[in-house]
Amino acid sequence: MSTRAVVRRQQWTLQPDREPDTEPTSYAMQCAVCGEVSPTDTDFTASQNWVFAHGGRNPTHHTYREVITRPWRAWWKP
């Protein structure tokens, strides 16, 4: 038994999802020294405050990564 498939090229579009019902963009920060990650929040200020608190508890931790989760959508035009 063999399987046949038809494959055709389509031009796809990719963009941030701005639909009213999309999930919100969320933010977190990760300490590049120890790997600890802040709680995820839709308000960047919460992540920023976590960095200040983490740095206060760990005075040698000066480097962080921003982690952004942003919904995207992809579609093709027939």
N, CA, C and O atoms as a Tinker XYZ file with bonds, in Angstrom:
   312  protein
     1  N      0.842000   -1.170000    0.000000    73     2
     2  CA     0.000000    0.000000    0.000000    64     1     3
     3  C      0.896000    1.246000    0.000000    63     2     4     5
     4  O      1.833000    1.338000    0.793000    81     3
     5  N      0.612000    2.178000   -0.869000    73     3     6
     6  CA     1.407000    3.407000   -0.934000    64     5     7
     7  C      0.518000    4.608000   -0.612000    63     6     8     9
     8  O     -0.701000    4.571000   -0.784000    81     7
     9  N      1.150000    5.643000   -0.153000    73     7    10
    10  CA     0.436000    6.876000    0.167000    64     9    11
    11  C      0.839000    7.945000   -0.826000    63    10    12    13
    12  O      2.017000    8.098000   -1.150000    81    11
    13  N     -0.144000    8.682000   -1.304000    73    11    14
    14  CA     0.141000    9.775000   -2.218000    64    13    15
    15  C     -0.289000   11.075000   -1.560000    63    14    16    17
    16  O     -1.278000   11.123000   -0.829000    81    15
    17  N      0.462000   12.115000   -1.829000    73    15    18
    18  CA     0.130000   13.429000   -1.283000    64    17    19
    19  C      0.368000   14.490000   -2.342000    63    18    20    21
    20  O      1.262000   14.374000   -3.180000    81    19
    21  N     -0.432000   15.495000   -2.284000    73    19    22
    22  CA    -0.252000   16.637000   -3.170000    64    21    23
    23  C      0.299000   17.765000   -2.313000    63    22    24    25
    24  O     -0.283000   18.131000   -1.292000    81    23
    25  N      1.419000   18.305000   -2.740000    73    23    26
    26  CA     2.027000   19.415000   -2.017000    64    25    27
    27  C      2.081000   20.596000   -2.970000    63    26    28    29
    28  O      2.522000   20.463000   -4.112000    81    27
    29  N      1.640000   21.732000   -2.506000    73    27    30
    30  CA     1.737000   22.922000   -3.344000    64    29    31
    31  C      2.296000   24.068000   -2.522000    63    30    32    33
    32  O      2.123000   24.128000   -1.305000    81    31
    33  N      2.948000   24.945000   -3.193000    73    31    34
    34  CA     3.547000   26.082000   -2.503000    64    33    35
    35  C      2.491000   27.159000   -2.291000    63    34    36    37
    36  O      1.677000   27.455000   -3.166000    81    35
    37  N      2.540000   27.728000   -1.099000    73    35    38
    38  CA     1.659000   28.838000   -0.758000    64    37    39
    39  C      2.510000   29.931000   -0.132000    63    38    40    41
    40  O      3.515000   29.652000    0.523000    81    39
    41  N      2.106000   31.155000   -0.335000    73    39    42
    42  CA     2.793000   32.247000    0.344000    64    41    43
    43  C      2.065000   32.518000    1.649000    63    42    44    45
    44  O      0.885000   32.869000    1.664000    81    43
    45  N      2.790000   32.347000    2.739000    73    43    46
    46  CA     2.218000   32.514000    4.064000    64    45    47
    47  C      2.535000   33.901000    4.603000    63    46    48    49
    48  O      3.530000   34.523000    4.234000    81    47
    49  N      1.672000   34.357000    5.474000    73    47    50
    50  CA     1.867000   35.620000    6.179000    64    49    51
    51  C      1.945000   35.315000    7.664000    63    50    52    53
    52  O      1.198000   34.479000    8.170000    81    51
    53  N      2.846000   35.989000    8.360000    73    51    54
    54  CA     3.017000   35.810000    9.801000    64    53    55
    55  C      3.054000   37.192000   10.440000    63    54    56    57
    56  O      3.809000   38.066000   10.016000    81    55
    57  N      2.229000   37.376000   11.465000    73    55    58
    58  CA     2.213000   38.661000   12.164000    64    57    59
    59  C      1.718000   38.471000   13.588000    63    58    60    61
    60  O      1.061000   37.475000   13.890000    81    59
    61  N      2.035000   39.437000   14.483000    73    59    62
    62  CA     1.504000   39.332000   15.841000    64    61    63
    63  C     -0.026000   39.275000   15.804000    63    62    64    65
    64  O     -0.661000   39.959000   15.002000    81    63
    65  N     -0.600000   38.465000   16.665000    73    63    66
    66  CA    -2.056000   38.301000   16.712000    64    65    67
    67  C     -2.656000   39.463000   17.492000    63    66    68    69
    68  O     -2.418000   39.612000   18.691000    81    67
    69  N     -3.436000   40.280000   16.798000    73    67    70
    70  CA    -4.062000   41.430000   17.435000    64    69    71
    71  C     -5.587000   41.281000   17.506000    63    70    72    73
    72  O     -6.305000   42.259000   17.714000    81    71
    73  N     -6.064000   40.062000   17.333000    73    71    74
    74  CA    -7.499000   39.809000   17.421000    64    73    75
    75  C     -7.975000   40.110000   18.848000    63    74    76    77
    76  O     -7.197000   39.975000   19.792000    81    75
    77  N     -9.225000   40.511000   19.017000    73    75    78
    78  CA    -9.730000   40.857000   20.353000    64    77    79
    79  C     -9.682000   39.694000   21.348000    63    78    80    81
    80  O     -9.574000   39.922000   22.553000    81    79
    81  N     -9.759000   38.460000   20.863000    73    79    82
    82  CA    -9.806000   37.314000   21.774000    64    81    83
    83  C     -8.454000   36.624000   21.955000    63    82    84    85
    84  O     -8.396000   35.532000   22.519000    81    83
    85  N     -7.373000   37.239000   21.490000    73    83    86
    86  CA    -6.066000   36.602000   21.617000    64    85    87
    87  C     -5.578000   36.636000   23.064000    63    86    88    89
    88  O     -6.002000   37.474000   23.860000    81    87
    89  N     -4.689000   35.719000   23.380000    73    87    90
    90  CA    -4.106000   35.733000   24.715000    64    89    91
    91  C     -3.202000   36.957000   24.835000    63    90    92    93
    92  O     -2.653000   37.414000   23.832000    81    91
    93  N     -3.037000   37.492000   26.040000    73    91    94
    94  CA    -2.206000   38.693000   26.191000    64    93    95
    95  C     -0.718000   38.372000   26.089000    63    94    96    97
    96  O     -0.289000   37.247000   26.344000    81    95
    97  N      0.048000   39.372000   25.715000    73    95    98
    98  CA     1.499000   39.260000   25.744000    64    97    99
    99  C      1.924000   39.195000   27.206000    63    98   100   101
   100  O      1.385000   39.914000   28.048000    81    99
   101  N      2.893000   38.331000   27.505000    73    99   102
   102  CA     3.354000   38.210000   28.890000    64   101   103
   103  C      4.866000   38.349000   28.956000    63   102   104   105
   104  O      5.574000   38.147000   27.969000    81   103
   105  N      5.337000   38.696000   30.135000    73   103   106
   106  CA     6.752000   38.997000   30.340000    64   105   107
   107  C      7.289000   38.253000   31.555000    63   106   108   109
   108  O      6.571000   37.988000   32.519000    81   107
   109  N      8.559000   37.930000   31.477000    73   107   110
   110  CA     9.286000   37.359000   32.613000    64   109   111
   111  C     10.737000   37.769000   32.442000    63   110   112   113
   112  O     11.153000   38.192000   31.364000    81   111
   113  N     11.497000   37.639000   33.511000    73   111   114
   114  CA    12.935000   37.905000   33.459000    64   113   115
   115  C     13.652000   36.682000   34.004000    63   114   116   117
   116  O     13.171000   36.019000   34.923000    81   115
   117  N     14.809000   36.394000   33.424000    73   115   118
   118  CA    15.619000   35.265000   33.867000    64   117   119
   119  C     16.997000   35.778000   34.253000    63   118   120   121
   120  O     17.616000   36.545000   33.515000    81   119
   121  N     17.464000   35.352000   35.407000    73   119   122
   122  CA    18.809000   35.690000   35.840000    64   121   123
   123  C     19.796000   34.862000   35.014000    63   122   124   125
   124  O     19.719000   33.634000   35.003000    81   123
   125  N     20.720000   35.532000   34.325000    73   123   126
   126  CA    21.694000   34.823000   33.499000    64   125   127
   127  C     22.792000   34.184000   34.341000    63   126   128   129
   128  O     23.563000   33.369000   33.834000    81   127
   129  N     22.871000   34.541000   35.610000    73   127   130
   130  CA    23.898000   33.982000   36.490000    64   129   131
   131  C     23.455000   32.640000   37.059000    63   130   132   133
   132  O     24.188000   31.654000   36.981000    81   131
   133  N     22.237000   32.605000   37.640000    73   131   134
   134  CA    21.789000   31.374000   38.307000    64   133   135
   135  C     20.644000   30.673000   37.578000    63   134   136   137
   136  O     20.309000   29.537000   37.914000    81   135
   137  N     20.038000   31.328000   36.586000    73   135   138
   138  CA    18.961000   30.704000   35.819000    64   137   139
   139  C     17.587000   30.854000   36.416000    63   138   140   141
   140  O     16.607000   30.430000   35.803000    81   139
   141  N     17.475000   31.443000   37.594000    73   139   142
   142  CA    16.154000   31.614000   38.214000    64   141   143
   143  C     15.310000   32.541000   37.344000    63   142   144   145
   144  O     15.816000   33.501000   36.762000    81   143
   145  N     13.996000   32.234000   37.266000    73   143   146
   146  CA    13.084000   32.981000   36.405000    64   145   147
   147  C     11.980000   33.594000   37.245000    63   146   148   149
   148  O     11.463000   32.968000   38.170000    81   147
   149  N     11.630000   34.816000   36.913000    73   147   150
   150  CA    10.539000   35.499000   37.609000    64   149   151
   151  C      9.202000   34.865000   37.242000    63   150   152   153
   152  O      9.116000   34.141000   36.250000    81   151
   153  N      8.164000   35.125000   38.023000    73   151   154
   154  CA     6.825000   34.717000   37.588000    64   153   155
   155  C      6.460000   35.471000   36.307000    63   154   156   157
   156  O      6.909000   36.595000   36.081000    81   155
   157  N      5.649000   34.837000   35.487000    73   155   158
   158  CA     5.185000   35.461000   34.244000    64   157   159
   159  C      3.994000   36.356000   34.561000    63   158   160   161
   160  O      3.128000   36.001000   35.359000    81   159
   161  N      3.966000   37.526000   33.921000    73   159   162
   162  CA     2.896000   38.487000   34.174000    64   161   163
   163  C      2.635000   39.282000   32.903000    63   162   164   165
   164  O      3.524000   39.414000   32.062000    81   163
   165  N      1.448000   39.802000   32.756000    73   163   166
   166  CA     1.126000   40.629000   31.596000    64   165   167
   167  C      1.617000   42.059000   31.781000    63   166   168   169
   168  O      1.575000   42.853000   30.841000    81   167
   169  N      2.077000   42.394000   32.972000    73   167   170
   170  CA     2.611000   43.716000   33.278000    64   169   171
   171  C      4.124000   43.594000   33.450000    63   170   172   173
   172  O      4.593000   42.877000   34.334000    81   171
   173  N      4.894000   44.299000   32.602000    73   171   174
   174  CA     6.350000   44.193000   32.673000    64   173   175
   175  C      6.888000   44.695000   34.018000    63   174   176   177
   176  O      7.947000   44.250000   34.461000    81   175
   177  N      6.188000   45.595000   34.653000    73   175   178
   178  CA     6.651000   46.141000   35.930000    64   177   179
   179  C      6.858000   45.041000   36.965000    63   178   180   181
   180  O      7.786000   45.128000   37.770000    81   179
   181  N      6.029000   44.022000   36.963000    73   179   182
   182  CA     6.180000   42.910000   37.915000    64   181   183
   183  C      7.515000   42.203000   37.697000    63   182   184   185
   184  O      8.194000   41.859000   38.665000    81   183
   185  N      7.897000   41.983000   36.449000    73   183   186
   186  CA     9.181000   41.344000   36.150000    64   185   187
   187  C     10.343000   42.251000   36.531000    63   186   188   189
   188  O     11.360000   41.790000   37.050000    81   187
   189  N     10.185000   43.514000   36.275000    73   187   190
   190  CA    11.222000   44.484000   36.627000    64   189   191
   191  C     11.431000   44.514000   38.143000    63   190   192   193
   192  O     12.568000   44.551000   38.613000    81   191
   193  N     10.360000   44.498000   38.889000    73   191   194
   194  CA    10.464000   44.486000   40.354000    64   193   195
   195  C     11.135000   43.205000   40.846000    63   194   196   197
   196  O     11.876000   43.226000   41.829000    81   195
   197  N     10.873000   42.090000   40.161000    73   195   198
   198  CA    11.517000   40.833000   40.540000    64   197   199
   199  C     13.028000   40.952000   40.379000    63   198   200   201
   200  O     13.779000   40.467000   41.225000    81   199
   201  N     13.487000   41.597000   39.291000    73   199   202
   202  CA    14.924000   41.778000   39.066000    64   201   203
   203  C     15.541000   42.554000   40.225000    63   202   204   205
   204  O     16.599000   42.173000   40.727000    81   203
   205  N     14.897000   43.634000   40.655000    73   203   206
   206  CA    15.438000   44.432000   41.749000    64   205   207
   207  C     15.491000   43.628000   43.047000    63   206   208   209
   208  O     16.462000   43.723000   43.797000    81   207
   209  N     14.458000   42.842000   43.312000    73   207   210
   210  CA    14.444000   42.011000   44.527000    64   209   211
   211  C     15.497000   40.907000   44.437000    63   210   212   213
   212  O     16.212000   40.653000   45.407000    81   211
   213  N     15.596000   40.257000   43.290000    73   211   214
   214  CA    16.571000   39.176000   43.097000    64   213   215
   215  C     17.988000   39.726000   43.222000    63   214   216   217
   216  O     18.835000   39.119000   43.878000    81   215
   217  N     18.247000   40.865000   42.599000    73   215   218
   218  CA    19.564000   41.482000   42.685000    64   217   219
   219  C     19.900000   41.910000   44.106000    63   218   220   221
   220  O     21.059000   41.868000   44.518000    81   219
   221  N     18.884000   42.319000   44.849000    73   219   222
   222  CA    19.102000   42.682000   46.248000    64   221   223
   223  C     19.497000   41.483000   47.091000    63   222   224   225
   224  O     20.313000   41.602000   48.004000    81   223
   225  N     18.921000   40.331000   46.788000    73   223   226
   226  CA    19.252000   39.104000   47.527000    64   225   227
   227  C     20.559000   38.479000   47.043000    63   226   228   229
   228  O     21.200000   37.719000   47.769000    81   227
   229  N     20.947000   38.804000   45.812000    73   227   230
   230  CA    22.136000   38.221000   45.174000    64   229   231
   231  C     22.963000   39.355000   44.564000    63   230   232   233
   232  O     22.867000   39.601000   43.361000    81   231
   233  N     23.768000   40.044000   45.365000    73   231   234
   234  CA    24.457000   41.253000   44.900000    64   233   235
   235  C     25.415000   41.057000   43.719000    63   234   236   237
   236  O     25.797000   42.040000   43.085000    81   235
   237  N     25.807000   39.839000   43.412000    73   235   238
   238  CA    26.705000   39.620000   42.274000    64   237   239
   239  C     25.959000   39.265000   40.983000    63   238   240   241
   240  O     26.590000   39.029000   39.952000    81   239
   241  N     24.634000   39.225000   41.031000    73   239   242
   242  CA    23.830000   38.879000   39.852000    64   241   243
   243  C     23.419000   40.173000   39.144000    63   242   244   245
   244  O     22.505000   40.872000   39.582000    81   243
   245  N     24.113000   40.480000   38.038000    73   243   246
   246  CA    23.885000   41.736000   37.320000    64   245   247
   247  C     23.332000   41.548000   35.914000    63   246   248   249
   248  O     22.986000   42.531000   35.259000    81   247
   249  N     23.239000   40.320000   35.440000    73   247   250
   250  CA    22.856000   40.077000   34.047000    64   249   251
   251  C     21.553000   39.291000   33.989000    63   250   252   253
   252  O     21.394000   38.277000   34.669000    81   251
   253  N     20.612000   39.776000   33.159000    73   251   254
   254  CA    19.281000   39.171000   33.056000    64   253   255
   255  C     18.869000   39.059000   31.601000    63   254   256   257
   256  O     19.378000   39.767000   30.732000    81   255
   257  N     17.927000   38.146000   31.355000    73   255   258
   258  CA    17.323000   37.980000   30.027000    64   257   259
   259  C     15.831000   38.292000   30.135000    63   258   260   261
   260  O     15.170000   37.907000   31.099000    81   259
   261  N     15.329000   38.980000   29.152000    73   259   262
   262  CA    13.890000   39.232000   29.086000    64   261   263
   263  C     13.250000   38.082000   28.314000    63   262   264   265
   264  O     13.749000   37.682000   27.262000    81   263
   265  N     12.147000   37.553000   28.834000    73   263   266
   266  CA    11.420000   36.467000   28.176000    64   265   267
   267  C     10.023000   37.004000   27.852000    63   266   268   269
   268  O      9.225000   37.276000   28.749000    81   267
   269  N      9.748000   37.148000   26.559000    73   267   270
   270  CA     8.454000   37.676000   26.119000    64   269   271
   271  C      7.687000   36.561000   25.417000    63   270   272   273
   272  O      8.230000   35.870000   24.555000    81   271
   273  N      6.433000   36.395000   25.789000    73   271   274
   274  CA     5.557000   35.461000   25.090000    64   273   275
   275  C      4.490000   36.298000   24.396000    63   274   276   277
   276  O      3.633000   36.903000   25.040000    81   275
   277  N      4.564000   36.318000   23.066000    73   275   278
   278  CA     3.650000   37.132000   22.273000    64   277   279
   279  C      2.924000   36.220000   21.298000    63   278   280   281
   280  O      3.565000   35.472000   20.560000    81   279
   281  N      1.603000   36.268000   21.285000    73   279   282
   282  CA     0.868000   35.415000   20.342000    64   281   283
   283  C      1.038000   35.905000   18.898000    63   282   284   285
   284  O      1.009000   37.104000   18.620000    81   283
   285  N      1.214000   34.944000   17.999000    73   283   286
   286  CA     1.350000   35.227000   16.572000    64   285   287
   287  C      0.319000   34.402000   15.814000    63   286   288   289
   288  O     -0.193000   33.405000   16.323000    81   287
   289  N      0.029000   34.820000   14.618000    73   287   290
   290  CA    -0.845000   34.027000   13.769000    64   289   291
   291  C     -0.267000   33.953000   12.371000    63   290   292   293
   292  O      0.391000   34.878000   11.895000    81   291
   293  N     -0.527000   32.834000   11.728000    73   291   294
   294  CA    -0.037000   32.601000   10.365000    64   293   295
   295  C     -1.213000   32.154000    9.508000    63   294   296   297
   296  O     -2.103000   31.442000    9.973000    81   295
   297  N     -1.202000   32.579000    8.256000    73   295   298
   298  CA    -2.239000   32.158000    7.321000    64   297   299
   299  C     -1.711000   32.326000    5.898000    63   298   300   301
   300  O     -0.729000   33.027000    5.651000    81   299
   301  N     -2.379000   31.674000    4.999000    73   299   302
   302  CA    -2.033000   31.816000    3.593000    64   301   303
   303  C     -3.231000   32.333000    2.845000    63   302   304   305
   304  O     -4.380000   32.100000    3.220000    81   303
   305  N     -2.937000   33.036000    1.786000    73   303   306
   306  CA    -4.007000   33.587000    0.951000    64   305   307
   307  C     -4.198000   32.659000   -0.243000    63   306   308   309
   308  O     -3.247000   32.380000   -0.974000    81   307
   309  N     -5.403000   32.190000   -0.440000    73   307   310
   310  CA    -5.665000   31.286000   -1.571000    64   309   311
   311  C     -5.499000   31.972000   -2.910000    63   310   312
   312  O     -5.685000   31.344000   -3.953000    81   311
